[in-house]
Amino acid sequence: MAADSKTEKGAGFFAKLKERLNRGKTWLASDVLGFLQRPLDEDTIEELETRLLTADVGVDATTWLIGEMRREHRRASAQNAAETLTQTALALLRTVEAPLAIGGHRPFVILVLGVNGTGKTTTVGKLAHRLKAARHSVLLAAADTFRAAAVEQLEEWGRRAAVPVIAQAPGADPAAVVHDALLAARARDVDVVIADTAGRLHTASGLMDELEKIKRVVKRFDASAPHETLLVLDASQGQNALAQALKFHEKLGVTGLAITKLDGSAKGGILLAIARELRVPIRFVGLGEAVDDLEEFRAPEFVRALIGERAA
């Protein structure tokens, strides 16, 4: 039964992703799939390099993919370009396929980071709903005390997910809000605390220092916390999303990623760049605005949706 359930979930993820990724169009599109049925010769490789770069894969990941494809093709020369690309991309994305595991600590503390506009607070709400559905008790900390209506937005998500929210007045110290939430979680025997922090540019050193302060406060509460530092990235920002991730990771030690807005203008290739250059687990992908539109990342289904079923 467990295997069947996992298969069903994978099929559901693929169907939703295929429908919504770039609004139903893979970045290779139907005409490119025809081109990918060709042998992997130098003309095909040159054209593929161009298409990978325009699909937000980036120079480093594209160079690596092409090199790996050449090696795979020499090993199994009967494969066409689509088959070789599929196997190479899948091998890369499997290195960052790691679902978030809740357990071992109580409360399990998740610190959620990201720049403004990535869908960070929405992701917090969806994650709370997902964990509540998995029978975890959840508490939200409204640590974004600067953005107008940020607390109200999180409280609305708390109502939708039926989880409590700890908040203070606008302009309060975000670290103090998180500390209050942790004390409340311990008193109420809550399983998971999710802290929604203020969005900030990765280049704003003062605001990044504030996040470090929050982490210090969390560690004083529990030396092993935060147990997950989850960075939310907007896939439609392409290579800029990778630049953000590298900076956040350097400063704060990101342990997981949630990739949002794959249902919009995103081409999806940025996940390959992230896997190659950042090498941080991709926990979730966001495929829409509904409360259940946050899915665990599944490499095989993502590759099928990204490249096309005929290439899988």
RODOSE-973338 format. One record per residue (C-alpha): residue number from 1; x, y, z; residue in one letter. Coordinates in nm, 3 decimals. Example, Ala and Ser with C-alpha at 12.3 -4.5 7.8 and 13.67 -1.06 7.14 Angstrom:
! residues 2
  seq       c1       c2       c3  type
    1    1.230   -0.450    0.780     a
    2    1.367   -0.106    0.714     s
***
This chain:
! residues 312
  seq       c1       c2       c3  type
    1    0.000    0.000    0.000     m
    2    0.283    0.241    0.086     a
    3    0.444    0.193   -0.255     a
    4    0.110    0.243   -0.431     d
    5    0.050    0.562   -0.232     s
    6    0.394    0.695   -0.327     k
    7    0.328    0.616   -0.694     t
    8   -0.007    0.793   -0.683     e
    9    0.151    1.100   -0.525     k
   10    0.421    1.103   -0.790     g
   11    0.163    1.075   -1.067     a
   12   -0.040    1.358   -0.915     g
   13    0.268    1.577   -0.886     f
   14    0.361    1.513   -1.249     f
   15    0.013    1.589   -1.377     a
   16   -0.004    1.916   -1.185     k
   17    0.349    2.015   -1.281     l
   18    0.298    1.932   -1.648     k
   19   -0.021    2.138   -1.656     e
   20    0.124    2.441   -1.478     r
   21    0.495    2.455   -1.559     l
   22    0.526    2.766   -1.775     n
   23    0.146    2.744   -1.820     r
   24    0.149    2.403   -1.979     g
   25    0.452    2.445   -2.206     k
   26    0.787    2.284   -2.138     t
   27    1.087    2.503   -2.209     w
   28    1.185    2.261   -2.484     l
   29    0.837    2.273   -2.644     a
   30    0.713    2.040   -2.917     s
   31    0.944    2.160   -3.194     d
   32    1.247    2.112   -2.972     v
   33    1.143    1.761   -2.881     l
   34    1.161    1.681   -3.251     g
   35    1.511    1.822   -3.263     f
   36    1.607    1.615   -2.958     l
   37    1.521    1.293   -3.135     q
   38    1.827    1.350   -3.351     r
   39    2.161    1.181   -3.280     p
   40    2.384    1.361   -3.032     l
   41    2.626    1.505   -3.288     d
   42    2.812    1.838   -3.271     e
   43    2.535    2.033   -3.448     d
   44    2.279    1.902   -3.199     t
   45    2.505    1.984   -2.904     i
   46    2.562    2.340   -3.026     e
   47    2.189    2.401   -3.058     e
   48    2.118    2.234   -2.724     l
   49    2.375    2.456   -2.549     e
   50    2.190    2.763   -2.675     t
   51    1.852    2.632   -2.562     r
   52    1.982    2.537   -2.218     l
   53    2.128    2.884   -2.166     l
   54    1.802    3.053   -2.265     t
   55    1.615    2.820   -2.027     a
   56    1.791    2.967   -1.720     d
   57    2.025    2.668   -1.678     v
   58    2.329    2.897   -1.669     g
   59    2.680    2.866   -1.805     v
   60    2.831    2.642   -1.537     d
   61    2.546    2.391   -1.529     a
   62    2.515    2.392   -1.910     t
   63    2.887    2.321   -1.951     t
   64    2.863    2.037   -1.699     w
   65    2.549    1.891   -1.857     l
   66    2.700    1.891   -2.206     i
   67    3.018    1.725   -2.078     g
   68    2.817    1.458   -1.896     e
   69    2.599    1.403   -2.203     m
   70    2.907    1.344   -2.417     r
   71    3.032    1.083   -2.169     r
   72    2.691    0.917   -2.145     e
   73    2.662    0.911   -2.523     h
   74    3.000    0.741   -2.558     r
   75    2.883    0.483   -2.304     r
   76    2.545    0.422   -2.472     a
   77    2.579    0.553   -2.827     s
   78    2.235    0.421   -2.933     a
   79    2.064    0.692   -2.727     q
   80    1.934    1.003   -2.900     n
   81    1.976    1.354   -2.761     a
   82    1.648    1.347   -2.566     a
   83    1.729    1.021   -2.390     e
   84    2.080    1.139   -2.303     t
   85    1.960    1.476   -2.173     l
   86    1.689    1.308   -1.965     t
   87    1.931    1.067   -1.798     q
   88    2.189    1.339   -1.733     t
   89    1.939    1.590   -1.592     a
   90    1.779    1.323   -1.375     l
   91    2.114    1.217   -1.229     a
   92    2.187    1.580   -1.140     l
   93    1.847    1.655   -0.986     l
   94    1.848    1.337   -0.780     r
   95    2.138    1.486   -0.585     t
   96    1.903    1.753   -0.444     v
   97    1.589    1.538   -0.406     e
   98    1.547    1.520   -0.027     a
   99    1.205    1.565    0.140     p
  100    1.189    1.762    0.463     l
  101    1.184    1.519    0.758     a
  102    1.013    1.647    1.071     i
  103    1.123    1.481    1.392     g
  104    1.398    1.436    1.645     g
  105    1.338    1.772    1.809     h
  106    1.036    1.935    1.970     r
  107    0.958    2.193    1.871     p
  108    1.112    2.143    1.530     f
  109    1.208    2.496    1.424     v
  110    1.186    2.608    1.061     i
  111    1.328    2.951    0.975     l
  112    1.194    3.076    0.641     v
  113    1.397    3.330    0.442     l
  114    1.376    3.505    0.108     g
  115    1.369    3.837   -0.075     v
  116    1.051    4.039   -0.115     n
  117    0.806    3.906   -0.370     g
  118    0.916    3.542   -0.378     t
  119    0.596    3.414   -0.216     g
  120    0.763    3.355    0.120     k
  121    0.463    3.418    0.347     t
  122    0.236    3.222    0.113     t
  123    0.483    2.933    0.128     t
  124    0.480    2.948    0.509     v
  125    0.101    2.920    0.505     g
  126    0.101    2.631    0.260     k
  127    0.369    2.451    0.458     l
  128    0.168    2.495    0.779     a
  129   -0.135    2.346    0.604     h
  130    0.072    2.056    0.473     r
  131    0.221    1.976    0.814     l
  132   -0.115    2.008    0.987     k
  133   -0.262    1.761    0.736     a
  134    0.024    1.525    0.830     a
  135   -0.098    1.542    1.193     r
  136    0.172    1.773    1.324     h
  137    0.077    2.054    1.560     s
  138    0.210    2.380    1.416     v
  139    0.265    2.736    1.540     l
  140    0.359    3.033    1.323     l
  141    0.584    3.322    1.428     a
  142    0.513    3.654    1.254     a
  143    0.872    3.777    1.249     a
  144    0.813    4.006    0.951     d
  145    0.735    4.314    1.159     t
  146    0.824    4.573    0.894     f
  147    0.621    4.505    0.580     r
  148    0.277    4.662    0.583     a
  149    0.005    4.403    0.647     a
  150    0.259    4.120    0.679     a
  151    0.118    4.009    1.014     v
  152   -0.239    4.023    0.883     e
  153   -0.140    3.815    0.581     q
  154    0.020    3.549    0.800     l
  155   -0.277    3.551    1.037     e
  156   -0.508    3.489    0.742     e
  157   -0.294    3.190    0.642     w
  158   -0.306    3.075    1.003     g
  159   -0.685    3.078    0.989     r
  160   -0.685    2.886    0.661     r
  161   -0.447    2.624    0.799     a
  162   -0.613    2.627    1.144     a
  163   -0.286    2.697    1.326     v
  164   -0.209    2.971    1.584     p
  165    0.010    3.273    1.507     v
  166    0.234    3.453    1.756     i
  167    0.270    3.822    1.668     a
  168    0.362    4.158    1.820     q
  169    0.300    4.519    1.725     a
  170    0.439    4.652    1.396     p
  171    0.806    4.744    1.429     g
  172    0.872    4.499    1.711     a
  173    1.205    4.319    1.732     d
  174    1.171    4.012    1.502     p
  175    1.401    3.808    1.726     a
  176    1.175    3.880    2.024     a
  177    0.873    3.758    1.827     v
  178    1.049    3.432    1.744     v
  179    1.156    3.391    2.108     h
  180    0.796    3.438    2.225     d
  181    0.679    3.183    1.969     a
  182    0.934    2.928    2.088     l
  183    0.832    2.974    2.451     l
  184    0.465    2.936    2.353     a
  185    0.541    2.624    2.151     a
  186    0.723    2.465    2.444     r
  187    0.439    2.552    2.684     a
  188    0.178    2.411    2.445     r
  189    0.385    2.105    2.346     d
  190    0.375    2.204    1.978     v
  191    0.556    1.990    1.720     d
  192    0.669    2.255    1.470     v
  193    0.739    2.630    1.478     v
  194    0.762    2.810    1.143     i
  195    0.910    3.161    1.157     a
  196    0.819    3.395    0.872     d
  197    1.097    3.655    0.847     t
  198    1.094    3.988    0.665     a
  199    1.185    3.980    0.298     g
  200    1.518    4.142    0.221     r
  201    1.761    4.181   -0.063     l
  202    2.052    3.942   -0.037     h
  203    2.285    4.244   -0.078     t
  204    2.143    4.431    0.226     a
  205    2.404    4.352    0.492     s
  206    2.214    4.515    0.781     g
  207    1.903    4.310    0.720     l
  208    2.109    3.994    0.676     m
  209    2.269    4.069    1.014     d
  210    1.919    4.076    1.162     e
  211    1.861    3.721    1.040     l
  212    2.182    3.616    1.209     e
  213    2.046    3.770    1.531     k
  214    1.728    3.564    1.496     i
  215    1.937    3.250    1.451     k
  216    2.136    3.332    1.766     r
  217    1.815    3.374    1.965     v
  218    1.685    3.042    1.833     v
  219    2.011    2.868    1.927     k
  220    1.993    3.002    2.281     r
  221    1.653    2.837    2.307     f
  222    1.780    2.510    2.151     d
  223    2.144    2.469    2.049     a
  224    2.043    2.235    1.766     s
  225    1.794    2.483    1.615     a
  226    1.691    2.603    1.366     p
  227    1.644    2.251    1.238     h
  228    1.563    2.376    0.890     e
  229    1.666    2.705    0.730     t
  230    1.435    2.716    0.430     l
  231    1.504    2.966    0.151     l
  232    1.215    3.057   -0.080     v
  233    1.320    3.136   -0.439     l
  234    1.112    3.273   -0.728     d
  235    1.186    3.053   -1.031     a
  236    1.084    3.329   -1.272     s
  237    1.387    3.533   -1.160     q
  238    1.620    3.288   -1.332     g
  239    1.991    3.334   -1.263     q
  240    1.917    3.614   -1.014     n
  241    1.747    3.352   -0.795     a
  242    2.070    3.152   -0.796     l
  243    2.269    3.463   -0.698     a
  244    2.030    3.518   -0.407     q
  245    2.061    3.158   -0.297     a
  246    2.440    3.163   -0.302     l
  247    2.451    3.478   -0.088     k
  248    2.193    3.355    0.165     f
  249    2.370    3.021    0.190     h
  250    2.709    3.184    0.245     e
  251    2.569    3.406    0.520     k
  252    2.319    3.180    0.695     l
  253    2.376    2.818    0.595     g
  254    2.060    2.732    0.402     v
  255    1.951    2.369    0.452     t
  256    1.657    2.352    0.211     g
  257    1.485    2.533   -0.076     l
  258    1.127    2.600   -0.180     a
  259    1.100    2.702   -0.546     i
  260    0.789    2.910   -0.622     t
  261    0.608    3.046   -0.928     k
  262    0.678    2.753   -1.158     l
  263    0.324    2.807   -1.287     d
  264    0.410    3.148   -1.427     g
  265    0.682    3.258   -1.667     s
  266    0.952    3.035   -1.521     a
  267    1.126    2.805   -1.764     k
  268    1.230    2.562   -1.490     g
  269    1.591    2.526   -1.599     g
  270    1.705    2.722   -1.295     i
  271    1.658    2.406   -1.084     l
  272    1.941    2.245   -1.282     l
  273    2.166    2.543   -1.210     a
  274    2.075    2.530   -0.840     i
  275    2.146    2.158   -0.823     a
  276    2.484    2.201   -0.989     r
  277    2.610    2.518   -0.818     e
  278    2.433    2.537   -0.480     l
  279    2.381    2.166   -0.402     r
  280    2.122    2.235   -0.132     v
  281    1.817    2.003   -0.110     p
  282    1.508    2.121   -0.296     i
  283    1.230    2.044   -0.050     r
  284    0.925    2.189   -0.224     f
  285    0.801    2.346   -0.546     v
  286    0.510    2.588   -0.564     g
  287    0.265    2.537   -0.850     l
  288   -0.012    2.787   -0.780     g
  289   -0.193    2.997   -0.523     e
  290   -0.419    2.737   -0.360     a
  291   -0.341    2.616   -0.008     v
  292   -0.243    2.271   -0.135     d
  293   -0.026    2.396   -0.424     d
  294    0.300    2.317   -0.245     l
  295    0.443    1.982   -0.349     e
  296    0.746    1.780   -0.247     e
  297    1.011    1.798   -0.516     f
  298    1.035    1.474   -0.715     r
  299    1.322    1.460   -0.963     a
  300    1.186    1.199   -1.210     p
  301    0.848    1.369   -1.248     e
  302    1.010    1.712   -1.275     f
  303    1.240    1.597   -1.556     v
  304    0.945    1.443   -1.743     r
  305    0.750    1.768   -1.717     a
  306    1.051    1.983   -1.801     l
  307    1.177    1.794   -2.107     i
  308    0.859    1.620   -2.217     g
  309    0.704    1.276   -2.186     e
  310    0.838    1.167   -2.521     r
  311    1.188    1.231   -2.392     a
  312    1.139    1.039   -2.067     a
***
